[in-house]
Amino acid sequence: MKRGITHLLLPIICLILPPILNSCGSSVDTRNKMVVSVRDQRMLLFRDGKPVRSYKVSTSKFGVGDIPNSNRTPLGRMRVAKKIGTGEPAGAVFKSRRPTGEVLKPNSPGRDPIVSRILWLTGTEGANRNAFKRFIYIHGTPEMYSLGSPASYGCIRMGTRDVVDLYNRVGTGADVYVIRGSLRQQDKPLFETAAR
């Protein structure tokens, strides 16, 4: 009887508590790690400790931090808790994490919705413990011209096609390190020193 109840409750628990990855049957991605530099406004993707891709990004125009309603980008080590958007076209618009059916071209005037893909982050440290509740994502933006400078409201924005590429390369549980300093100033592998 107990086994039957657990079997029925597990899918519900996984919907309510998406940051708890292992118990939900998802394999945790331990091979891929992302390092985001606030100074450089770039992300480096590592696979098995070796850099494989570099992406231009945009972090918050309000600076760094994890205070609720601050619109700042949290620092430190986070993880991909949930991936949203599989199969949607590049430029697909999302509202409340659901596709609206609208597709925007890059640099569409007067619009700045979340597009293409969403990687919802959860904090692993005291300095970013609010990330999941604050809806901190890595997501696509149609504002391609703003990439490379701080312009977001707390999330990490990427180009329409770049976020699809990243989404296809990483899985849930992959580490994301957001650092203040430059990617070029690191002596050791970035994901080992990123949170310092």
C-alpha positions in Angstrom: 0.0 0.0 0.0 2.8 2.5 0.9 4.6 1.8 -2.4 1.4 2.6 -4.3 0.9 5.9 -2.5 4.6 6.9 -3.1 4.3 6.0 -6.8 1.2 8.2 -7.1 2.6 11.2 -5.1 6.0 11.4 -6.8 4.8 13.2 -9.9 2.9 15.7 -7.8 5.9 16.3 -5.5 8.1 16.9 -8.6 5.6 19.6 -9.9 5.5 21.3 -6.5 9.2 21.2 -5.8 11.1 21.3 -9.1 14.5 22.2 -7.6 14.6 18.7 -6.0 16.0 17.1 -9.1 17.3 13.7 -8.2 14.1 12.4 -6.6 12.1 13.2 -9.7 13.8 10.7 -12.0 15.7 13.3 -13.9 19.4 12.5 -14.5 21.4 15.4 -13.2 23.8 17.0 -15.7 27.2 17.0 -14.0 29.2 17.3 -17.3 28.2 20.9 -18.3 28.9 24.0 -16.3 28.3 27.6 -17.2 30.2 30.7 -16.0 28.6 34.1 -16.5 30.8 37.2 -16.0 29.0 40.4 -15.0 32.0 42.4 -16.0 32.4 40.9 -19.5 28.7 40.2 -20.1 29.7 36.8 -21.5 29.0 33.2 -20.6 31.4 30.4 -21.1 30.1 26.8 -21.3 32.4 24.1 -20.1 31.9 20.4 -20.8 34.0 18.0 -18.8 36.1 20.9 -17.6 37.0 22.2 -21.1 35.5 25.4 -22.7 33.2 24.6 -25.6 31.2 27.7 -26.3 31.2 31.4 -25.5 28.0 33.5 -25.6 27.2 37.2 -25.3 24.7 37.8 -22.5 23.0 40.6 -20.6 22.7 40.6 -16.8 20.7 43.1 -14.8 20.9 46.8 -15.4 20.2 47.2 -11.6 23.4 45.4 -10.6 23.9 42.2 -8.6 22.2 40.7 -5.6 19.4 38.4 -4.5 17.0 40.7 -2.6 13.3 40.0 -3.6 11.9 42.7 -5.9 15.3 44.2 -6.5 15.5 43.1 -10.2 19.2 42.3 -9.6 21.1 39.2 -10.9 22.2 36.9 -8.1 25.9 36.0 -7.8 27.4 32.6 -7.0 26.6 29.0 -7.8 23.1 28.1 -9.0 21.7 25.1 -10.9 19.3 24.6 -13.8 16.1 23.5 -12.0 13.8 23.3 -15.0 14.0 23.6 -18.8 11.0 25.1 -20.6 10.4 25.4 -24.4 11.4 22.1 -26.0 10.3 22.1 -29.6 9.2 25.7 -29.8 10.6 27.8 -32.6 13.4 30.3 -32.0 11.7 33.6 -31.1 8.6 31.9 -29.6 7.1 34.3 -26.9 6.5 33.0 -23.4 4.2 34.4 -20.8 4.1 32.8 -17.3 6.4 30.1 -18.8 3.8 29.1 -21.4 4.2 29.7 -25.2 1.7 32.3 -26.5 1.9 31.2 -30.1 3.5 34.4 -31.2 7.0 34.3 -32.7 9.2 37.5 -32.8 12.1 38.3 -35.0 15.3 39.6 -33.5 15.2 43.3 -32.6 11.4 43.6 -33.0 10.6 47.2 -32.1 8.9 48.0 -28.8 8.8 44.5 -27.4 10.9 42.8 -24.8 9.2 39.5 -23.8 10.9 36.2 -22.8 11.5 34.2 -26.0 12.9 30.9 -27.4 13.8 29.0 -24.2 13.8 29.2 -20.4 16.3 27.6 -18.1 14.9 28.3 -14.6 17.6 28.6 -12.0 17.6 27.6 -8.3 20.2 28.9 -5.8 22.6 26.6 -4.0 24.0 29.3 -1.6 22.8 31.8 1.0 23.7 34.6 -1.4 21.3 33.3 -4.1 18.7 31.3 -2.1 15.8 33.4 -3.5 16.7 32.8 -7.2 14.0 30.2 -7.9 11.2 32.2 -6.1 12.3 35.3 -7.9 12.0 33.6 -11.3 15.6 34.0 -12.3 16.1 32.5 -15.7 18.5 32.2 -18.5 16.3 33.1 -21.4 16.2 34.4 -24.9 15.5 38.1 -25.7 14.5 39.7 -29.0 16.6 42.8 -27.9 19.7 41.5 -29.6 21.3 45.0 -29.6 21.3 45.1 -25.8 23.4 41.9 -25.4 26.9 42.6 -24.2 25.7 45.3 -21.7 23.6 45.1 -18.5 20.0 45.5 -19.6 17.8 42.8 -17.9 15.6 42.8 -14.9 17.5 40.1 -13.0 17.6 37.3 -15.5 20.5 36.3 -17.8 19.5 37.1 -21.3 20.8 35.5 -24.4 20.4 35.8 -28.2 17.4 34.0 -29.7 19.5 31.2 -31.3 22.2 31.1 -28.7 19.7 30.2 -25.9 18.3 27.4 -28.1 21.9 26.1 -28.7 22.7 26.3 -24.9 19.3 24.6 -24.1 20.2 21.7 -26.4 23.6 21.2 -24.8 22.8 21.3 -21.1 20.5 19.4 -18.8 18.7 20.0 -15.5 21.1 20.1 -12.6 23.9 21.8 -14.6 25.8 24.3 -12.6 25.7 28.0 -13.4 28.2 30.3 -11.7 27.7 34.1 -11.9 30.8 36.0 -11.1 31.6 39.8 -10.8 35.0 39.6 -12.3 36.3 38.9 -15.8 36.5 35.5 -17.4 40.1 36.4 -18.5 41.4 36.9 -14.9 40.9 33.3 -13.8 44.0 31.2 -13.3 42.2 27.9 -12.3 39.3 26.3 -14.1 36.5 28.8 -13.9 33.9 26.7 -12.2 36.3 25.9 -9.3 37.0 29.6 -8.5 33.8 31.2 -9.8 32.0 31.6 -6.5 34.9 33.3 -4.7 
